[in-house]
Amino acid sequence: MSQAVKAGQLLSLHNNGKLLILPNVWNPIGARMLQAKGYPAVATASAAIAESLGYSDGEQLKLDTMLDMVARIVRSVDIPVTADFEAGYSDNIAGLQENISRLLDTGAVGINFEDSFDDSTRLRPISEQVERIKAVREAADRKGIHLVINARADSFFAEGFASEEERIEDVVTRLNAYAQAGADCVYPVGRGDKETLQILRKRISAPINVLATAKTASLKEMQELGINRVSFGPYLFRSLLAKLSEMQDEILNMGGYGIVMNGILSGSDMKKYLLEGRE
């Protein structure tokens, strides 16, 4: 399947009336497991990739390192891959477009693209982010790929709002502007309760992506509300890391082997998730 076909396939998954569920991964084995279980697409999580390599999120990894991991994930599966590309690893348009070109060279067909600075408390002006989204679309068009842009608004994390009503207004204004600029999906990260999603769904016509948290509406509720996509950010990785921490503590305290061995996948279980041959 060509990259252009995969891009079209990913785009169609946002408009088929079904909730696109993306349990974000950070390595090839996670992607292979999703494909084997029947998921139609793979999404990476920048925080999970960075943290799995011992670094903080927020473009602290070298761009080359991030691109290498995305390329490895793309090569590991036959289904479309969308990459969390944070703010594009550049503050200027020329650098952003070069980085988008390099991302497309990995075979990825979608991106998350955020509108805040490093700590997520300061937002770019809407007009500036609109120009950046247009630049991303232009760079992808030059490659002949309809890159699926998931434009993220960080208003729910940002400082400077006098009320929740003002904050929601900013989210709505931003996301409608981003969709008009060329985003295929919009991402009001940080709020996923049913009441807020009802407001956003009513006022935003573009497909909406929601981040799943403990306070987020259920998958069935999101399907009923007409939400198009749900992702899990770094939470699968951190949940597994919590389990690893428990195992390490048990071993350190001269405990038993059960915490490690109970429910473990066998070598034969693993084979269906592994590529054959050498790298």
FIZA-33254 format. One line per 8 residues: number of its first residue (from 1); for each residue x, y, z of C-alpha. Coordinates in steps of 0.05 Angstrom, whole numbers, plus 5000, padded with zeros to 4 digits. Example, Ala and Ser with C-alpha at 12.3 -4.5 7.8 and 13.67 -1.06 7.14 Angstrom:
BEGIN
1	5246,4910,5156; 5273,4979,5143
END
This chain:
BEGIN
1	5000,5000,5000; 5030,5067,4980; 5039,5124,5029; 4987,5165,4992; 4936,5109,4998; 4951,5101,5072; 4940,5176,5082; 4873,5171,5048
9	4856,5110,5090; 4873,5147,5155; 4832,5207,5134; 4772,5164,5119; 4775,5134,5189; 4756,5203,5216; 4693,5207,5175; 4661,5138,5175
17	4614,5148,5234; 4656,5104,5280; 4700,5125,5338; 4773,5116,5317; 4808,5088,5379; 4883,5098,5382; 4920,5067,5442; 4985,5106,5430
25	5050,5067,5424; 5123,5083,5431; 5158,5025,5396; 5150,4975,5339; 5126,4917,5382; 5068,4959,5408; 5049,4977,5337; 5053,4904,5315
33	5007,4884,5371; 4955,4935,5351; 4957,4911,5279; 4951,4838,5300; 4890,4855,5343; 4855,4889,5285; 4865,4963,5299; 4861,5002,5233
41	4916,5053,5249; 4974,5067,5296; 4989,5131,5334; 5053,5148,5371; 5058,5188,5435; 5116,5236,5439; 5117,5234,5515; 5119,5158,5516
49	5175,5155,5465; 5216,5207,5502; 5203,5177,5571; 5219,5107,5547; 5288,5134,5527; 5296,5170,5593; 5280,5241,5572; 5224,5290,5585
57	5171,5308,5533; 5171,5376,5500; 5219,5364,5442; 5275,5344,5490; 5293,5286,5444; 5335,5302,5384; 5293,5307,5321; 5335,5252,5290
65	5319,5205,5348; 5245,5218,5343; 5245,5209,5267; 5284,5144,5273; 5233,5115,5322; 5174,5137,5278; 5208,5105,5218; 5218,5040,5256
73	5145,5039,5276; 5122,5053,5205; 5166,4997,5178; 5138,4949,5229; 5065,4952,5205; 5024,4955,5142; 4970,5002,5169; 4974,5078,5171
81	5017,5111,5225; 5004,5181,5253; 5060,5212,5294; 5057,5260,5352; 5103,5314,5325; 5092,5364,5382; 5103,5435,5355; 5143,5413,5294
89	5213,5422,5324; 5220,5492,5294; 5194,5562,5309; 5204,5587,5238; 5164,5567,5177; 5224,5544,5135; 5249,5499,5189; 5179,5472,5203
97	5169,5454,5130; 5236,5420,5126; 5219,5379,5187; 5151,5359,5159; 5186,5337,5095; 5232,5294,5137; 5174,5265,5176; 5139,5246,5112
105	5203,5211,5090; 5192,5162,5149; 5127,5139,5117; 5082,5170,5170; 5016,5197,5143; 4989,5238,5201; 5012,5285,5256; 4991,5315,5321
113	5010,5389,5318; 5004,5432,5380; 4997,5507,5391; 5033,5518,5456; 5105,5531,5476; 5148,5484,5518; 5108,5484,5583; 5039,5485,5551
121	5019,5546,5593; 5034,5596,5538; 4996,5593,5472; 5017,5618,5404; 4973,5672,5375; 4917,5641,5334; 4940,5677,5271; 5011,5650,5279
129	4986,5578,5289; 4940,5584,5229; 5000,5603,5186; 5039,5544,5214; 4983,5495,5197; 4980,5523,5127; 5055,5514,5121; 5049,5441,5144
137	4995,5429,5091; 5037,5463,5038; 5099,5421,5054; 5058,5356,5051; 5025,5377,4986; 5093,5385,4955; 5106,5312,4971; 5039,5291,4941
145	5013,5266,5008; 4950,5288,5043; 4981,5289,5112; 4925,5281,5164; 4935,5340,5210; 4907,5333,5280; 4911,5405,5306; 4917,5409,5381
153	4893,5468,5424; 4925,5473,5493; 4875,5524,5520; 4854,5478,5577; 4926,5478,5603; 4943,5551,5590; 4945,5609,5638; 4911,5676,5631
161	4837,5660,5627; 4789,5697,5673; 4735,5643,5671; 4720,5574,5645; 4672,5605,5595; 4728,5647,5567; 4773,5586,5563; 4721,5546,5525
169	4710,5604,5477; 4785,5604,5463; 4784,5530,5449; 4725,5537,5401; 4755,5597,5365; 4823,5564,5358; 4797,5497,5333; 4750,5526,5282
177	4806,5570,5256; 4853,5510,5253; 4802,5469,5214; 4792,5527,5165; 4868,5531,5157; 4871,5459,5134; 4870,5414,5196; 4831,5349,5185
185	4817,5336,5258; 4821,5381,5320; 4845,5363,5389; 4819,5401,5451; 4869,5366,5496; 4858,5368,5572; 4783,5363,5578; 4740,5304,5560
193	4679,5304,5607; 4612,5293,5574; 4586,5363,5587; 4646,5397,5555; 4646,5349,5496; 4573,5365,5483; 4590,5439,5478; 4649,5427,5433
201	4613,5379,5387; 4556,5428,5378; 4602,5486,5361; 4657,5452,5321; 4641,5419,5255; 4709,5387,5243; 4725,5317,5269; 4745,5319,5343
209	4800,5279,5379; 4794,5269,5454; 4848,5248,5503; 4825,5190,5547; 4836,5202,5622; 4802,5178,5686; 4751,5235,5679; 4737,5227,5605
217	4669,5205,5579; 4665,5131,5564; 4681,5104,5495; 4607,5089,5484; 4587,5159,5506; 4638,5190,5458; 4611,5147,5402; 4540,5171,5418
225	4563,5244,5421; 4594,5240,5352; 4666,5245,5374; 4710,5219,5319; 4775,5198,5352; 4802,5181,5420; 4875,5172,5439; 4911,5153,5503
233	4975,5195,5501; 5030,5168,5546; 4982,5133,5594; 4991,5061,5568; 5066,5069,5575; 5061,5099,5645; 5012,5045,5667; 5061,4991,5644
241	5119,5028,5677; 5080,5027,5743; 5075,4952,5737; 5150,4948,5723; 5163,4990,5786; 5121,4942,5827; 5161,4883,5801; 5227,4917,5816
249	5205,4932,5887; 5182,4860,5898; 5249,4833,5873; 5289,4883,5914; 5252,4861,5976; 5268,4788,5964; 5196,4772,5945; 5170,4716,5903
257	5170,4707,5827; 5095,4708,5818; 5091,4783,5804; 5136,4772,5744; 5114,4703,5719; 5038,4705,5728; 5005,4720,5662; 5070,4726,5623
265	5071,4718,5548; 5109,4657,5524; 5160,4656,5468; 5109,4627,5421; 5059,4681,5441; 5110,4734,5423; 5125,4706,5353; 5060,4732,5322
273	5082,4803,5340; 5153,4798,5314; 5181,4810,5245; 5220,4752,5214; 5293,4758,5196; 5345,4810,5213; 5336,4885,5215
END
